[in-house]
Amino acid sequence: MAINLDAGWVIVGIIVAVVFIVVALVQKRQSMATGMVKIGAIFIVLSIGYVFIINRVQFNSFSSIIDGTKIYFNWMISIFDRVVDITSYAIKQDWVKNSTVGK
């Protein structure tokens, strides 16, 4: 008992398979993007909390909240500057394979 498939049905089957694969990939990318947003939001909340607690920022006046925000952004800029320093140091290193190893 052989099944006769026209070329049109094969193409339709391939198109349906491609659509399912594309939908699966899009959902996976969306879940990855959602995960990155969640991780970013958790980092921001924890870092703001850390900076505000360490510096004892009071939430009773608008000016103290502004001062705490300035401290937070200065803290973030200093972290960014450190990352830039570390990255530039790593780039400047001689990353050529050591030819004396293994001889």
Long-range contacts (C-beta under 8 A, 24 or more apart in sequence): 47-72, 47-75, 47-76, 48-72, 51-75
